[in-house]
Amino acid sequence: MNEYDVIVVGAGPAGSAAAKVVAERGLKAILLEEHTIVGVPEHCWGLLHRTTRPELYEDIIREMHQSVVLTEYRLERVFAPSGKVVQELSVAGTADYLVRRDEFDRELARQAVNAGADLRLNTRVTGLLKQNGRVIGVTTNSNTTPTLYGKIVIGADGIHAAQKGTPRWQGLIRAEQTFIGGITLELARVRDIEPDVLEWHTGAFIKRGWTGICPRDDVSCTIDFMSLAEFEQVKSGNYVISRKLRDAVPVRMAGWSHPSDLGIGLNKVVEDGLILAGSAALLIGILPAIVSGRYAAEVAVEAIKEGDVTVKKLSKYEDQFKTLRGPAGFMDSPPFYKCSSDEAIENLLIEMIERDEFPLTTPIPI
């Protein structure tokens, strides 16, 4: 029988952070990763957006190989639909990084394994095992280990978990939950960008009203759109971003989908024997995921050592989790998609900046 103190579903930032803490505390942990390579496919830009505690990012980066970091940003520049620069913010020294997201995830997984956690690749969790209503393990697609038992399961199975993962199986996702999707592009032959300047572009050229150019160097970047057709339409437009991308060519494309209120966080993230962390719990951002994984592991270790893995004991995690929840979800941050024109977007943008409420240039509270 395969028995562990803690089973962690998903070897992303939240899962690897959790497994590392559990192993460091002397308990038996296993990471289950459905893909054959940790970090692949990539589901986000790899932007380590600055937070209210930049020292946390610095500590994480310090333990990694220097090749993981592509660039550290010096400025964030915000463009209105008219092309006017409405905000230019110095972020030097605030831990605003673009990383090689796949290698970043693998570094975190290596740290967990080196701390003593087990890792199994190509092992997709297919369901939760329960006894008298309490989660006691998982089922998998593996012929050799179709079931694994654990005192606590930490669900860190990522942005797709709401559709087919731990929160869905446990009934913690609203029946009316809506989802959105899009593409992340790595572009070459980009014009007029600076390697250390992160750009935010707003306008009706994109369904949600904004996107960001995350430079990798002075001729390539990472960027999000809702579709490839939207990208092609922007290239032929008359916006500032259109001129920058006119001759751009994708060299990598990855699709993504997730709940439309990603970032708000689930109202309930613990059950008997189960804790949810990272985007499986509807958090947004790499550092909030890592911190939530650490919180989950610390609560799990304490609960196991005290012999009490009930929801009452694990609810301590929910108090910590609330500090990581954002005030609005992905589509509402900022709510430009509700605007009917470029003029309306520009007016709202200026109002938000004047009130110091533009979320894309605001540090993530940790």
Secondary structure, 3 states (H helix, E strand, C coil): CCEEEEEEECCCHHHHHHHHHHHHCCCCEEEECCCCCCCCCCCCCCEECCECCHHHHHHHHHCCCHHHEEEECCEEEEECCCCCEEEEEECCCCCCEEECHHHHHHHHHHHHHHHCCEEECCCCEEEEEEECCEEEEEEECCCCCCEEEEEEEEECCCCCHHHHCHHHHCCCCCCCCCEEEEEEEEEECCCCCCCCEEEEEECCCCCCCEEEEEECCCCCEEEEECCHHHHHHHHCCCCHHHHHHCCCEEEEEEEEEEECCCCCCCCCCEECCEEECHHHHCCCCHHHHHHHHHHHHHHHHHHHHCCCCCHHHHCHHHHHHHHHCCCCCCCCCCCHHHCCCHHHHHHHHHHHHHCCCCHHHCCECC
